[in-house]
């Protein structure tokens, strides 16, 4: 399974929804809270092509977007192949 990284903040409903989907699929993920560290948020924005909102999700180092993007990939049957090695 590829490495999944998710940048979040604690009170973000979309972050929780994205993490629920990943957990339901049995996917382990590395979570980075950007709520209190401007340098971490800047790193997230740099990696995400300037996107400021959370969550920002990366699979195998590739940016896939936010919560809606993750759910859309799943609905289209594209998420599982992305997660596989």
PyMOL Python script that loads the backbone (N, CA, C, O; Angstrom):
from pymol import cmd

cmd.read_pdbstr("""\
ATOM      1  N   UNK A   1       0.848  -1.187   0.000  1.00  0.00           N
ATOM      2  CA  UNK A   1       0.000   0.000   0.000  1.00  0.00           C
ATOM      3  C   UNK A   1       0.891   1.247   0.000  1.00  0.00           C
ATOM      4  O   UNK A   1       1.897   1.305   0.707  1.00  0.00           O
ATOM      5  N   UNK A   2       0.511   2.221  -0.789  1.00  0.00           N
ATOM      6  CA  UNK A   2       1.283   3.464  -0.882  1.00  0.00           C
ATOM      7  C   UNK A   2       1.120   4.303   0.382  1.00  0.00           C
ATOM      8  O   UNK A   2       0.139   4.167   1.113  1.00  0.00           O
ATOM      9  N   UNK A   3       2.081   5.155   0.618  1.00  0.00           N
ATOM     10  CA  UNK A   3       2.026   6.077   1.749  1.00  0.00           C
ATOM     11  C   UNK A   3       0.952   7.123   1.495  1.00  0.00           C
ATOM     12  O   UNK A   3       0.880   7.701   0.410  1.00  0.00           O
ATOM     13  N   UNK A   4       0.117   7.363   2.503  1.00  0.00           N
ATOM     14  CA  UNK A   4      -0.926   8.383   2.415  1.00  0.00           C
ATOM     15  C   UNK A   4      -0.612   9.445   3.470  1.00  0.00           C
ATOM     16  O   UNK A   4      -0.416   9.138   4.645  1.00  0.00           O
ATOM     17  N   UNK A   5      -0.570  10.702   3.019  1.00  0.00           N
ATOM     18  CA  UNK A   5      -0.334  11.828   3.913  1.00  0.00           C
ATOM     19  C   UNK A   5      -1.555  12.736   3.855  1.00  0.00           C
ATOM     20  O   UNK A   5      -2.110  12.985   2.785  1.00  0.00           O
ATOM     21  N   UNK A   6      -1.963  13.225   5.021  1.00  0.00           N
ATOM     22  CA  UNK A   6      -3.105  14.129   5.065  1.00  0.00           C
ATOM     23  C   UNK A   6      -2.792  15.288   6.012  1.00  0.00           C
ATOM     24  O   UNK A   6      -2.447  15.086   7.176  1.00  0.00           O
ATOM     25  N   UNK A   7      -2.920  16.491   5.488  1.00  0.00           N
ATOM     26  CA  UNK A   7      -2.729  17.708   6.279  1.00  0.00           C
ATOM     27  C   UNK A   7      -4.099  18.127   6.796  1.00  0.00           C
ATOM     28  O   UNK A   7      -5.050  18.238   6.023  1.00  0.00           O
ATOM     29  N   UNK A   8      -4.201  18.360   8.106  1.00  0.00           N
ATOM     30  CA  UNK A   8      -5.494  18.608   8.743  1.00  0.00           C
ATOM     31  C   UNK A   8      -5.417  19.732   9.767  1.00  0.00           C
ATOM     32  O   UNK A   8      -4.347  20.258  10.075  1.00  0.00           O
ATOM     33  N   UNK A   9      -6.606  20.083  10.288  1.00  0.00           N
ATOM     34  CA  UNK A   9      -6.732  20.868  11.514  1.00  0.00           C
ATOM     35  C   UNK A   9      -7.754  20.129  12.382  1.00  0.00           C
ATOM     36  O   UNK A   9      -8.592  19.397  11.856  1.00  0.00           O
ATOM     37  N   UNK A  10      -7.694  20.311  13.696  1.00  0.00           N
ATOM     38  CA  UNK A  10      -8.535  19.512  14.601  1.00  0.00           C
ATOM     39  C   UNK A  10     -10.049  19.708  14.436  1.00  0.00           C
ATOM     40  O   UNK A  10     -10.806  18.755  14.621  1.00  0.00           O
ATOM     41  N   UNK A  11     -10.498  20.900  14.098  1.00  0.00           N
ATOM     42  CA  UNK A  11     -11.936  21.167  14.069  1.00  0.00           C
ATOM     43  C   UNK A  11     -12.541  21.096  12.668  1.00  0.00           C
ATOM     44  O   UNK A  11     -13.659  21.564  12.454  1.00  0.00           O
ATOM     45  N   UNK A  12     -11.823  20.524  11.730  1.00  0.00           N
ATOM     46  CA  UNK A  12     -12.250  20.482  10.330  1.00  0.00           C
ATOM     47  C   UNK A  12     -13.117  19.257  10.058  1.00  0.00           C
ATOM     48  O   UNK A  12     -12.635  18.127  10.127  1.00  0.00           O
ATOM     49  N   UNK A  13     -14.383  19.475   9.751  1.00  0.00           N
ATOM     50  CA  UNK A  13     -15.287  18.370   9.446  1.00  0.00           C
ATOM     51  C   UNK A  13     -14.884  17.602   8.198  1.00  0.00           C
ATOM     52  O   UNK A  13     -15.029  16.381   8.138  1.00  0.00           O
ATOM     53  N   UNK A  14     -14.377  18.324   7.195  1.00  0.00           N
ATOM     54  CA  UNK A  14     -13.944  17.657   5.972  1.00  0.00           C
ATOM     55  C   UNK A  14     -12.732  16.761   6.242  1.00  0.00           C
ATOM     56  O   UNK A  14     -12.591  15.697   5.638  1.00  0.00           O
ATOM     57  N   UNK A  15     -11.861  17.199   7.151  1.00  0.00           N
ATOM     58  CA  UNK A  15     -10.701  16.387   7.530  1.00  0.00           C
ATOM     59  C   UNK A  15     -11.167  15.082   8.163  1.00  0.00           C
ATOM     60  O   UNK A  15     -10.669  14.005   7.837  1.00  0.00           O
ATOM     61  N   UNK A  16     -12.131  15.197   9.074  1.00  0.00           N
ATOM     62  CA  UNK A  16     -12.647  14.000   9.748  1.00  0.00           C
ATOM     63  C   UNK A  16     -13.320  13.065   8.742  1.00  0.00           C
ATOM     64  O   UNK A  16     -13.181  11.846   8.847  1.00  0.00           O
ATOM     65  N   UNK A  17     -14.041  13.617   7.776  1.00  0.00           N
ATOM     66  CA  UNK A  17     -14.712  12.790   6.766  1.00  0.00           C
ATOM     67  C   UNK A  17     -13.688  12.059   5.896  1.00  0.00           C
ATOM     68  O   UNK A  17     -13.875  10.885   5.576  1.00  0.00           O
ATOM     69  N   UNK A  18     -12.622  12.734   5.518  1.00  0.00           N
ATOM     70  CA  UNK A  18     -11.577  12.100   4.709  1.00  0.00           C
ATOM     71  C   UNK A  18     -10.894  10.992   5.497  1.00  0.00           C
ATOM     72  O   UNK A  18     -10.638   9.914   4.960  1.00  0.00           O
ATOM     73  N   UNK A  19     -10.596  11.251   6.770  1.00  0.00           N
ATOM     74  CA  UNK A  19      -9.951  10.236   7.601  1.00  0.00           C
ATOM     75  C   UNK A  19     -10.876   9.043   7.820  1.00  0.00           C
ATOM     76  O   UNK A  19     -10.415   7.902   7.861  1.00  0.00           O
ATOM     77  N   UNK A  20     -12.184   9.297   7.960  1.00  0.00           N
ATOM     78  CA  UNK A  20     -13.148   8.189   8.106  1.00  0.00           C
ATOM     79  C   UNK A  20     -13.124   7.283   6.886  1.00  0.00           C
ATOM     80  O   UNK A  20     -13.125   6.060   7.021  1.00  0.00           O
ATOM     81  N   UNK A  21     -13.102   7.878   5.683  1.00  0.00           N
ATOM     82  CA  UNK A  21     -13.070   7.081   4.456  1.00  0.00           C
ATOM     83  C   UNK A  21     -11.796   6.234   4.400  1.00  0.00           C
ATOM     84  O   UNK A  21     -11.852   5.046   4.083  1.00  0.00           O
ATOM     85  N   UNK A  22     -10.661   6.838   4.703  1.00  0.00           N
ATOM     86  CA  UNK A  22      -9.405   6.095   4.681  1.00  0.00           C
ATOM     87  C   UNK A  22      -9.415   4.967   5.713  1.00  0.00           C
ATOM     88  O   UNK A  22      -8.969   3.855   5.428  1.00  0.00           O
ATOM     89  N   UNK A  23      -9.922   5.255   6.903  1.00  0.00           N
ATOM     90  CA  UNK A  23     -10.000   4.239   7.955  1.00  0.00           C
ATOM     91  C   UNK A  23     -10.931   3.103   7.545  1.00  0.00           C
ATOM     92  O   UNK A  23     -10.624   1.933   7.772  1.00  0.00           O
ATOM     93  N   UNK A  24     -12.072   3.449   6.937  1.00  0.00           N
ATOM     94  CA  UNK A  24     -13.023   2.435   6.472  1.00  0.00           C
ATOM     95  C   UNK A  24     -12.367   1.499   5.452  1.00  0.00           C
ATOM     96  O   UNK A  24     -12.694   0.314   5.385  1.00  0.00           O
ATOM     97  N   UNK A  25     -11.462   2.032   4.679  1.00  0.00           N
ATOM     98  CA  UNK A  25     -10.752   1.239   3.671  1.00  0.00           C
ATOM     99  C   UNK A  25      -9.542   0.511   4.256  1.00  0.00           C
ATOM    100  O   UNK A  25      -8.854  -0.217   3.540  1.00  0.00           O
ATOM    101  N   UNK A  26      -9.277   0.702   5.556  1.00  0.00           N
ATOM    102  CA  UNK A  26      -8.150   0.042   6.197  1.00  0.00           C
ATOM    103  C   UNK A  26      -6.808   0.654   5.835  1.00  0.00           C
ATOM    104  O   UNK A  26      -5.776  -0.014   5.895  1.00  0.00           O
ATOM    105  N   UNK A  27      -6.825   1.931   5.458  1.00  0.00           N
ATOM    106  CA  UNK A  27      -5.612   2.614   5.022  1.00  0.00           C
ATOM    107  C   UNK A  27      -4.991   3.377   6.190  1.00  0.00           C
ATOM    108  O   UNK A  27      -5.642   4.205   6.827  1.00  0.00           O
ATOM    109  N   UNK A  28      -3.729   3.082   6.455  1.00  0.00           N
ATOM    110  CA  UNK A  28      -2.993   3.864   7.448  1.00  0.00           C
ATOM    111  C   UNK A  28      -2.536   5.157   6.776  1.00  0.00           C
ATOM    112  O   UNK A  28      -2.227   5.170   5.585  1.00  0.00           O
ATOM    113  N   UNK A  29      -2.496   6.234   7.543  1.00  0.00           N
ATOM    114  CA  UNK A  29      -2.086   7.522   6.972  1.00  0.00           C
ATOM    115  C   UNK A  29      -1.251   8.288   7.977  1.00  0.00           C
ATOM    116  O   UNK A  29      -1.377   8.107   9.188  1.00  0.00           O
ATOM    117  N   UNK A  30      -0.395   9.148   7.447  1.00  0.00           N
ATOM    118  CA  UNK A  30       0.391  10.057   8.266  1.00  0.00           C
ATOM    119  C   UNK A  30      -0.343  11.391   8.282  1.00  0.00           C
ATOM    120  O   UNK A  30      -0.554  12.008   7.238  1.00  0.00           O
ATOM    121  N   UNK A  31      -0.727  11.826   9.472  1.00  0.00           N
ATOM    122  CA  UNK A  31      -1.490  13.072   9.619  1.00  0.00           C
ATOM    123  C   UNK A  31      -0.589  14.184  10.141  1.00  0.00           C
ATOM    124  O   UNK A  31       0.181  13.983  11.081  1.00  0.00           O
ATOM    125  N   UNK A  32      -0.693  15.355   9.525  1.00  0.00           N
ATOM    126  CA  UNK A  32       0.050  16.527   9.962  1.00  0.00           C
ATOM    127  C   UNK A  32      -0.947  17.636  10.280  1.00  0.00           C
ATOM    128  O   UNK A  32      -1.670  18.104   9.400  1.00  0.00           O
ATOM    129  N   UNK A  33      -0.977  18.049  11.544  1.00  0.00           N
ATOM    130  CA  UNK A  33      -1.845  19.147  11.985  1.00  0.00           C
ATOM    131  C   UNK A  33      -1.147  20.467  11.660  1.00  0.00           C
ATOM    132  O   UNK A  33      -0.064  20.751  12.173  1.00  0.00           O
ATOM    133  N   UNK A  34      -1.777  21.268  10.806  1.00  0.00           N
ATOM    134  CA  UNK A  34      -1.182  22.546  10.397  1.00  0.00           C
ATOM    135  C   UNK A  34      -1.787  23.743  11.128  1.00  0.00           C
ATOM    136  O   UNK A  34      -1.520  24.891  10.773  1.00  0.00           O
ATOM    137  N   UNK A  35      -2.602  23.474  12.150  1.00  0.00           N
ATOM    138  CA  UNK A  35      -3.343  24.567  12.796  1.00  0.00           C
ATOM    139  C   UNK A  35      -2.468  25.504  13.618  1.00  0.00           C
ATOM    140  O   UNK A  35      -2.822  26.669  13.799  1.00  0.00           O
ATOM    141  N   UNK A  36      -1.353  25.032  14.110  1.00  0.00           N
ATOM    142  CA  UNK A  36      -0.554  25.875  15.006  1.00  0.00           C
ATOM    143  C   UNK A  36       0.849  26.167  14.493  1.00  0.00           C
ATOM    144  O   UNK A  36       1.626  26.837  15.173  1.00  0.00           O
ATOM    145  N   UNK A  37       1.180  25.678  13.313  1.00  0.00           N
ATOM    146  CA  UNK A  37       2.537  25.861  12.804  1.00  0.00           C
ATOM    147  C   UNK A  37       2.496  26.440  11.388  1.00  0.00           C
ATOM    148  O   UNK A  37       2.245  25.711  10.429  1.00  0.00           O
ATOM    149  N   UNK A  38       2.741  27.746  11.253  1.00  0.00           N
ATOM    150  CA  UNK A  38       2.702  28.386   9.934  1.00  0.00           C
ATOM    151  C   UNK A  38       3.677  27.753   8.929  1.00  0.00           C
ATOM    152  O   UNK A  38       3.400  27.736   7.729  1.00  0.00           O
ATOM    153  N   UNK A  39       4.792  27.245   9.400  1.00  0.00           N
ATOM    154  CA  UNK A  39       5.760  26.619   8.494  1.00  0.00           C
ATOM    155  C   UNK A  39       5.188  25.331   7.895  1.00  0.00           C
ATOM    156  O   UNK A  39       5.394  25.046   6.715  1.00  0.00           O
ATOM    157  N   UNK A  40       4.466  24.552   8.715  1.00  0.00           N
ATOM    158  CA  UNK A  40       3.839  23.333   8.200  1.00  0.00           C
ATOM    159  C   UNK A  40       2.743  23.671   7.186  1.00  0.00           C
ATOM    160  O   UNK A  40       2.610  23.004   6.160  1.00  0.00           O
ATOM    161  N   UNK A  41       1.961  24.711   7.483  1.00  0.00           N
ATOM    162  CA  UNK A  41       0.912  25.121   6.544  1.00  0.00           C
ATOM    163  C   UNK A  41       1.535  25.606   5.232  1.00  0.00           C
ATOM    164  O   UNK A  41       1.020  25.313   4.153  1.00  0.00           O
ATOM    165  N   UNK A  42       2.638  26.345   5.325  1.00  0.00           N
ATOM    166  CA  UNK A  42       3.324  26.823   4.121  1.00  0.00           C
ATOM    167  C   UNK A  42       3.840  25.643   3.307  1.00  0.00           C
ATOM    168  O   UNK A  42       3.757  25.655   2.078  1.00  0.00           O
ATOM    169  N   UNK A  43       4.368  24.632   3.974  1.00  0.00           N
ATOM    170  CA  UNK A  43       4.844  23.421   3.283  1.00  0.00           C
ATOM    171  C   UNK A  43       3.686  22.721   2.583  1.00  0.00           C
ATOM    172  O   UNK A  43       3.820  22.283   1.440  1.00  0.00           O
ATOM    173  N   UNK A  44       2.545  22.614   3.271  1.00  0.00           N
ATOM    174  CA  UNK A  44       1.356  22.010   2.676  1.00  0.00           C
ATOM    175  C   UNK A  44       0.943  22.774   1.425  1.00  0.00           C
ATOM    176  O   UNK A  44       0.675  22.172   0.385  1.00  0.00           O
ATOM    177  N   UNK A  45       0.891  24.104   1.525  1.00  0.00           N
ATOM    178  CA  UNK A  45       0.467  24.928   0.396  1.00  0.00           C
ATOM    179  C   UNK A  45       1.428  24.788  -0.782  1.00  0.00           C
ATOM    180  O   UNK A  45       1.003  24.735  -1.936  1.00  0.00           O
ATOM    181  N   UNK A  46       2.716  24.729  -0.483  1.00  0.00           N
ATOM    182  CA  UNK A  46       3.712  24.553  -1.539  1.00  0.00           C
ATOM    183  C   UNK A  46       3.491  23.217  -2.262  1.00  0.00           C
ATOM    184  O   UNK A  46       3.502  23.157  -3.492  1.00  0.00           O
ATOM    185  N   UNK A  47       3.295  22.169  -1.494  1.00  0.00           N
ATOM    186  CA  UNK A  47       3.088  20.835  -2.081  1.00  0.00           C
ATOM    187  C   UNK A  47       1.754  20.741  -2.819  1.00  0.00           C
ATOM    188  O   UNK A  47       1.628  19.995  -3.790  1.00  0.00           O
ATOM    189  N   UNK A  48       0.753  21.508  -2.351  1.00  0.00           N
ATOM    190  CA  UNK A  48      -0.604  21.419  -2.905  1.00  0.00           C
ATOM    191  C   UNK A  48      -0.867  22.469  -3.982  1.00  0.00           C
ATOM    192  O   UNK A  48      -2.023  22.747  -4.303  1.00  0.00           O
ATOM    193  N   UNK A  49       0.169  23.042  -4.529  1.00  0.00           N
ATOM    194  CA  UNK A  49      -0.005  24.002  -5.611  1.00  0.00           C
ATOM    195  C   UNK A  49      -0.720  25.270  -5.195  1.00  0.00           C
ATOM    196  O   UNK A  49      -1.452  25.866  -5.985  1.00  0.00           O
ATOM    197  N   UNK A  50      -0.508  25.686  -3.943  1.00  0.00           N
ATOM    198  CA  UNK A  50      -1.094  26.932  -3.456  1.00  0.00           C
ATOM    199  C   UNK A  50      -2.423  26.779  -2.754  1.00  0.00           C
ATOM    200  O   UNK A  50      -2.949  27.754  -2.217  1.00  0.00           O
ATOM    201  N   UNK A  51      -2.980  25.584  -2.744  1.00  0.00           N
ATOM    202  CA  UNK A  51      -4.257  25.398  -2.045  1.00  0.00           C
ATOM    203  C   UNK A  51      -4.060  25.577  -0.555  1.00  0.00           C
ATOM    204  O   UNK A  51      -3.128  25.029   0.033  1.00  0.00           O
ATOM    205  N   UNK A  52      -4.960  26.362   0.059  1.00  0.00           N
ATOM    206  CA  UNK A  52      -4.831  26.734   1.469  1.00  0.00           C
ATOM    207  C   UNK A  52      -5.711  25.914   2.385  1.00  0.00           C
ATOM    208  O   UNK A  52      -5.454  25.832   3.586  1.00  0.00           O
ATOM    209  N   UNK A  53      -6.759  25.298   1.824  1.00  0.00           N
ATOM    210  CA  UNK A  53      -7.752  24.630   2.652  1.00  0.00           C
ATOM    211  C   UNK A  53      -7.278  23.249   3.090  1.00  0.00           C
ATOM    212  O   UNK A  53      -6.422  22.636   2.454  1.00  0.00           O
ATOM    213  N   UNK A  54      -7.847  22.783   4.176  1.00  0.00           N
ATOM    214  CA  UNK A  54      -7.595  21.424   4.647  1.00  0.00           C
ATOM    215  C   UNK A  54      -8.880  20.612   4.498  1.00  0.00           C
ATOM    216  O   UNK A  54      -9.976  21.169   4.557  1.00  0.00           O
ATOM    217  N   UNK A  55      -8.752  19.319   4.309  1.00  0.00           N
ATOM    218  CA  UNK A  55      -7.502  18.577   4.226  1.00  0.00           C
ATOM    219  C   UNK A  55      -6.869  18.701   2.841  1.00  0.00           C
ATOM    220  O   UNK A  55      -7.542  19.000   1.855  1.00  0.00           O
ATOM    221  N   UNK A  56      -5.578  18.467   2.795  1.00  0.00           N
ATOM    222  CA  UNK A  56      -4.869  18.248   1.536  1.00  0.00           C
ATOM    223  C   UNK A  56      -4.270  16.854   1.651  1.00  0.00           C
ATOM    224  O   UNK A  56      -3.598  16.529   2.629  1.00  0.00           O
ATOM    225  N   UNK A  57      -4.526  16.041   0.636  1.00  0.00           N
ATOM    226  CA  UNK A  57      -4.213  14.622   0.704  1.00  0.00           C
ATOM    227  C   UNK A  57      -3.232  14.253  -0.405  1.00  0.00           C
ATOM    228  O   UNK A  57      -3.356  14.688  -1.550  1.00  0.00           O
ATOM    229  N   UNK A  58      -2.262  13.443  -0.025  1.00  0.00           N
ATOM    230  CA  UNK A  58      -1.236  12.963  -0.951  1.00  0.00           C
ATOM    231  C   UNK A  58      -1.179  11.445  -0.866  1.00  0.00           C
ATOM    232  O   UNK A  58      -1.155  10.881   0.228  1.00  0.00           O
ATOM    233  N   UNK A  59      -1.156  10.788  -2.009  1.00  0.00           N
ATOM    234  CA  UNK A  59      -1.031   9.331  -2.066  1.00  0.00           C
ATOM    235  C   UNK A  59       0.228   9.017  -2.862  1.00  0.00           C
ATOM    236  O   UNK A  59       0.349   9.394  -4.028  1.00  0.00           O
ATOM    237  N   UNK A  60       1.164   8.323  -2.218  1.00  0.00           N
ATOM    238  CA  UNK A  60       2.427   8.021  -2.867  1.00  0.00           C
ATOM    239  C   UNK A  60       3.163   9.268  -3.304  1.00  0.00           C
ATOM    240  O   UNK A  60       3.877   9.254  -4.307  1.00  0.00           O
ATOM    241  N   UNK A  61       2.992  10.354  -2.553  1.00  0.00           N
ATOM    242  CA  UNK A  61       3.653  11.612  -2.865  1.00  0.00           C
ATOM    243  C   UNK A  61       2.906  12.485  -3.863  1.00  0.00           C
ATOM    244  O   UNK A  61       3.256  13.652  -4.043  1.00  0.00           O
ATOM    245  N   UNK A  62       1.882  11.939  -4.516  1.00  0.00           N
ATOM    246  CA  UNK A  62       1.111  12.706  -5.508  1.00  0.00           C
ATOM    247  C   UNK A  62      -0.072  13.397  -4.835  1.00  0.00           C
ATOM    248  O   UNK A  62      -0.785  12.790  -4.036  1.00  0.00           O
ATOM    249  N   UNK A  63      -0.269  14.661  -5.164  1.00  0.00           N
ATOM    250  CA  UNK A  63      -1.382  15.424  -4.601  1.00  0.00           C
ATOM    251  C   UNK A  63      -2.689  14.977  -5.238  1.00  0.00           C
ATOM    252  O   UNK A  63      -2.821  14.990  -6.462  1.00  0.00           O
ATOM    253  N   UNK A  64      -3.658  14.582  -4.412  1.00  0.00           N
ATOM    254  CA  UNK A  64      -4.973  14.194  -4.941  1.00  0.00           C
ATOM    255  C   UNK A  64      -6.047  15.217  -4.618  1.00  0.00           C
ATOM    256  O   UNK A  64      -7.151  15.138  -5.156  1.00  0.00           O
ATOM    257  N   UNK A  65      -5.744  16.185  -3.742  1.00  0.00           N
ATOM    258  CA  UNK A  65      -6.701  17.234  -3.435  1.00  0.00           C
ATOM    259  C   UNK A  65      -7.242  17.125  -2.031  1.00  0.00           C
ATOM    260  O   UNK A  65      -6.551  16.696  -1.107  1.00  0.00           O
ATOM    261  N   UNK A  66      -8.512  17.529  -1.886  1.00  0.00           N
ATOM    262  CA  UNK A  66      -9.154  17.557  -0.585  1.00  0.00           C
ATOM    263  C   UNK A  66     -10.145  16.428  -0.398  1.00  0.00           C
ATOM    264  O   UNK A  66     -10.114  15.424  -1.110  1.00  0.00           O
ATOM    265  N   UNK A  67     -11.023  16.611   0.572  1.00  0.00           N
ATOM    266  CA  UNK A  67     -12.007  15.593   0.933  1.00  0.00           C
ATOM    267  C   UNK A  67     -12.926  15.244  -0.236  1.00  0.00           C
ATOM    268  O   UNK A  67     -13.133  14.068  -0.533  1.00  0.00           O
ATOM    269  N   UNK A  68     -13.474  16.257  -0.897  1.00  0.00           N
ATOM    270  CA  UNK A  68     -14.383  16.004  -2.027  1.00  0.00           C
ATOM    271  C   UNK A  68     -13.661  15.252  -3.139  1.00  0.00           C
ATOM    272  O   UNK A  68     -14.238  14.360  -3.762  1.00  0.00           O
ATOM    273  N   UNK A  69     -12.414  15.604  -3.390  1.00  0.00           N
ATOM    274  CA  UNK A  69     -11.622  14.926  -4.417  1.00  0.00           C
ATOM    275  C   UNK A  69     -11.410  13.458  -4.052  1.00  0.00           C
ATOM    276  O   UNK A  69     -11.514  12.579  -4.908  1.00  0.00           O
ATOM    277  N   UNK A  70     -11.112  13.195  -2.773  1.00  0.00           N
ATOM    278  CA  UNK A  70     -10.895  11.826  -2.310  1.00  0.00           C
ATOM    279  C   UNK A  70     -12.160  10.997  -2.475  1.00  0.00           C
ATOM    280  O   UNK A  70     -12.106   9.869  -2.967  1.00  0.00           O
ATOM    281  N   UNK A  71     -13.304  11.552  -2.065  1.00  0.00           N
ATOM    282  CA  UNK A  71     -14.574  10.836  -2.196  1.00  0.00           C
ATOM    283  C   UNK A  71     -14.950  10.627  -3.664  1.00  0.00           C
ATOM    284  O   UNK A  71     -15.514   9.591  -4.017  1.00  0.00           O
ATOM    285  N   UNK A  72     -14.644  11.600  -4.512  1.00  0.00           N
ATOM    286  CA  UNK A  72     -14.940  11.454  -5.943  1.00  0.00           C
ATOM    287  C   UNK A  72     -14.106  10.332  -6.547  1.00  0.00           C
ATOM    288  O   UNK A  72     -14.615   9.543  -7.344  1.00  0.00           O
ATOM    289  N   UNK A  73     -12.834  10.252  -6.178  1.00  0.00           N
ATOM    290  CA  UNK A  73     -11.988   9.159  -6.655  1.00  0.00           C
ATOM    291  C   UNK A  73     -12.562   7.818  -6.231  1.00  0.00           C
ATOM    292  O   UNK A  73     -12.573   6.865  -7.011  1.00  0.00           O
ATOM    293  N   UNK A  74     -13.040   7.744  -4.991  1.00  0.00           N
ATOM    294  CA  UNK A  74     -13.621   6.501  -4.491  1.00  0.00           C
ATOM    295  C   UNK A  74     -14.892   6.153  -5.259  1.00  0.00           C
ATOM    296  O   UNK A  74     -15.086   5.002  -5.651  1.00  0.00           O
ATOM    297  N   UNK A  75     -15.761   7.144  -5.475  1.00  0.00           N
ATOM    298  CA  UNK A  75     -17.018   6.915  -6.190  1.00  0.00           C
ATOM    299  C   UNK A  75     -16.774   6.463  -7.631  1.00  0.00           C
ATOM    300  O   UNK A  75     -17.559   5.694  -8.186  1.00  0.00           O
ATOM    301  N   UNK A  76     -15.687   6.942  -8.231  1.00  0.00           N
ATOM    302  CA  UNK A  76     -15.349   6.583  -9.611  1.00  0.00           C
ATOM    303  C   UNK A  76     -14.550   5.283  -9.707  1.00  0.00           C
ATOM    304  O   UNK A  76     -14.174   4.859 -10.800  1.00  0.00           O
ATOM    305  N   UNK A  77     -14.292   4.649  -8.548  1.00  0.00           N
ATOM    306  CA  UNK A  77     -13.524   3.412  -8.552  1.00  0.00           C
ATOM    307  C   UNK A  77     -12.043   3.598  -8.803  1.00  0.00           C
ATOM    308  O   UNK A  77     -11.346   2.647  -9.157  1.00  0.00           O
ATOM    309  N   UNK A  78     -11.555   4.817  -8.621  1.00  0.00           N
ATOM    310  CA  UNK A  78     -10.147   5.111  -8.914  1.00  0.00           C
ATOM    311  C   UNK A  78      -9.271   5.145  -7.662  1.00  0.00           C
ATOM    312  O   UNK A  78      -8.045   5.120  -7.768  1.00  0.00           O
ATOM    313  N   UNK A  79      -9.886   5.202  -6.476  1.00  0.00           N
ATOM    314  CA  UNK A  79      -9.090   5.337  -5.252  1.00  0.00           C
ATOM    315  C   UNK A  79      -8.340   4.055  -4.914  1.00  0.00           C
ATOM    316  O   UNK A  79      -7.146   4.100  -4.616  1.00  0.00           O
ATOM    317  N   UNK A  80      -9.019   2.923  -4.954  1.00  0.00           N
ATOM    318  CA  UNK A  80      -8.355   1.660  -4.586  1.00  0.00           C
ATOM    319  C   UNK A  80      -7.126   1.384  -5.449  1.00  0.00           C
ATOM    320  O   UNK A  80      -6.085   1.014  -4.906  1.00  0.00           O
ATOM    321  N   UNK A  81      -7.206   1.551  -6.790  1.00  0.00           N
ATOM    322  CA  UNK A  81      -5.999   1.347  -7.588  1.00  0.00           C
ATOM    323  C   UNK A  81      -4.874   2.323  -7.232  1.00  0.00           C
ATOM    324  O   UNK A  81      -3.699   1.962  -7.300  1.00  0.00           O
ATOM    325  N   UNK A  82      -5.227   3.560  -6.851  1.00  0.00           N
ATOM    326  CA  UNK A  82      -4.203   4.529  -6.468  1.00  0.00           C
ATOM    327  C   UNK A  82      -3.499   4.107  -5.182  1.00  0.00           C
ATOM    328  O   UNK A  82      -2.302   4.339  -5.017  1.00  0.00           O
ATOM    329  N   UNK A  83      -4.247   3.487  -4.277  1.00  0.00           N
ATOM    330  CA  UNK A  83      -3.692   3.093  -2.997  1.00  0.00           C
ATOM    331  C   UNK A  83      -2.817   1.847  -3.111  1.00  0.00           C
ATOM    332  O   UNK A  83      -1.904   1.653  -2.309  1.00  0.00           O
ATOM    333  N   UNK A  84      -3.094   1.006  -4.101  1.00  0.00           N
ATOM    334  CA  UNK A  84      -2.352  -0.242  -4.269  1.00  0.00           C
ATOM    335  C   UNK A  84      -0.935   0.037  -4.736  1.00  0.00           C
ATOM    336  O   UNK A  84      -0.661   1.047  -5.385  1.00  0.00           O
ATOM    337  N   UNK A  85      -0.040  -0.881  -4.391  1.00  0.00           N
ATOM    338  CA  UNK A  85       1.349  -0.736  -4.848  1.00  0.00           C
ATOM    339  C   UNK A  85       1.473  -0.986  -6.330  1.00  0.00           C
ATOM    340  O   UNK A  85       2.572  -0.906  -6.880  1.00  0.00           O
TER     341      UNK A  85
END
""", "prot")
cmd.dss("prot")
cmd.show_as("cartoon", "prot")
cmd.util.cbc("prot")
cmd.orient("prot")
